[in-house]
Amino acid sequence: MNHMATVSDSVALGQLIRAERKRQQLTQEQLAGVAGVGVRFVRELESGKESCRVGLALTVLQTLGLTVSITSRGASS
């Protein structure tokens, strides 16, 4: 499945991660274990905490099979 979502803030990112984790039928604990991050980090990431570490967030995204694409506001689609 090739689905694209626009994420403009940490809350939207957290919601996307939570939805994908649930789609894959993983608990927060299971995702944390596979990604090599703490359960608390997964909880904070999913809740949209703005101070979450970007590197760890990218690790969680990669673990779920999600990729990040950055587009400039001035770029035409």
C-alpha positions as CSV (number, residue, x, y, z in Angstrom):
1,M,0.0,0.0,0.0
2,N,1.4,3.4,-1.0
3,H,-0.5,6.0,1.1
4,M,0.7,9.5,1.6
5,A,-0.3,11.6,4.6
6,T,0.5,15.3,5.3
7,V,1.9,15.9,8.7
8,S,2.4,19.5,9.9
9,D,2.8,19.1,13.6
10,S,3.8,16.7,16.3
11,V,0.2,15.8,17.2
12,A,-0.5,14.7,13.6
13,L,2.7,12.7,13.5
14,G,1.7,10.9,16.7
15,Q,-1.7,10.1,15.4
16,L,-0.2,8.7,12.2
17,I,2.2,6.5,14.2
18,R,-0.5,5.3,16.6
19,A,-2.8,4.4,13.7
20,E,-0.1,2.4,11.9
21,R,0.9,0.6,15.1
22,K,-2.7,-0.4,15.7
23,R,-3.1,-1.4,12.0
24,Q,-0.1,-3.7,12.5
25,Q,-1.7,-5.0,15.7
26,L,1.3,-4.0,17.9
27,T,1.1,-2.8,21.4
28,Q,3.2,0.2,22.5
29,E,5.4,-2.2,24.4
30,Q,6.0,-4.4,21.3
31,L,6.7,-1.5,19.1
32,A,9.2,-0.1,21.6
33,G,11.0,-3.4,21.9
34,V,11.3,-3.9,18.1
35,A,12.4,-0.3,17.6
36,G,14.8,-0.4,20.5
37,V,13.3,2.6,22.2
38,G,11.5,3.0,25.6
39,V,7.8,2.5,26.0
40,R,7.6,6.0,27.5
41,F,9.1,7.4,24.4
42,V,6.5,5.6,22.2
43,R,3.7,7.0,24.5
44,E,5.0,10.5,24.3
45,L,5.6,10.3,20.5
46,E,2.0,9.1,20.0
47,S,0.6,11.8,22.2
48,G,2.3,14.5,20.2
49,K,4.9,15.6,22.7
50,E,6.9,18.2,20.9
51,S,10.2,17.6,22.7
52,C,10.5,14.0,21.4
53,R,13.9,13.3,19.8
54,V,13.7,13.3,16.0
55,G,16.3,10.5,15.6
56,L,14.3,8.1,17.7
57,A,11.0,9.2,16.0
58,L,12.6,8.3,12.7
59,T,13.6,5.0,14.1
60,V,10.0,4.2,15.1
61,L,8.7,5.3,11.7
62,Q,11.3,3.0,10.0
63,T,10.3,0.1,12.3
64,L,6.7,0.5,11.2
65,G,7.8,0.6,7.5
66,L,6.9,4.3,7.1
67,T,9.1,6.8,5.3
68,V,9.4,10.6,5.5
69,S,9.3,12.8,2.5
70,I,10.1,16.5,2.8
71,T,8.5,19.0,0.3
72,S,9.2,22.7,0.1
73,R,6.2,25.0,0.4
74,G,7.2,26.5,-2.9
75,A,7.5,23.2,-4.7
76,S,4.7,22.2,-7.1
77,S,3.3,18.7,-6.9
